[in-house]
Amino acid sequence: MDLIKGTVVISKAGRDKGHALAVVGHDNGYVLVADGKERPLARPKKKNPMHLAVTKMTVETQSVSDKALRRALAEAVGSSTKAG
């Protein structure tokens, strides 16, 4: 599955291991991710794509606030754990 903007991913490595993040862009082979709290949309984190587990879920990342992104990620991750 491609890492397109809005895709929900789970970090597999680093200090944010296990956290849900949203893809907000790309930069020289890296993926830019944000969660709206530790990494706001204004300051996304560069992650190696190999350190991300791709999910089938997507969230809106265009013209949303950090609060809306946090809420969308919580709903996306919460719905997947309830269905599992």
TAURWO-V378125 format. One record per backbone hydrogen bond with DSSP energy under -1.0 kcal/mol. CO is the residue of the C=O (numbers start at 1). NH is the residue of the N-H. E is the energy in kcal/mol with one decimal. If there is no record, write none. Layout:
CO:NH:E  CO:NH:E
//
This chain:
2:4:-1.3  4:7:-2.1  6:59:-2.8  7:23:-2.3  8:55:-1.9  9:21:-3.0  10:53:-3.2  11:18:-3.3  14:17:-1.6  16:19:-2.3  19:11:-2.2  21:9:-2.9  22:34:-2.0  23:6:-3.1  25:32:-2.5  27:30:-1.9  30:27:-2.3  31:47:-2.7  32:24:-3.3  32:25:-1.2  33:45:-2.9  34:22:-2.8  39:35:-2.1  39:36:-2.2  40:43:-1.5  45:33:-2.6  47:31:-2.9  48:51:-2.3  49:52:-1.4  51:12:-3.3  53:10:-2.5  57:8:-2.5  65:69:-2.1  66:70:-2.6  67:71:-2.2  68:72:-2.4  69:73:-2.6  70:74:-2.3  71:75:-2.3  72:76:-2.4  73:77:-2.8  74:78:-2.5  75:79:-2.3  76:80:-1.3  77:81:-1.7  78:82:-1.6  79:83:-1.6  80:84:-1.2
//
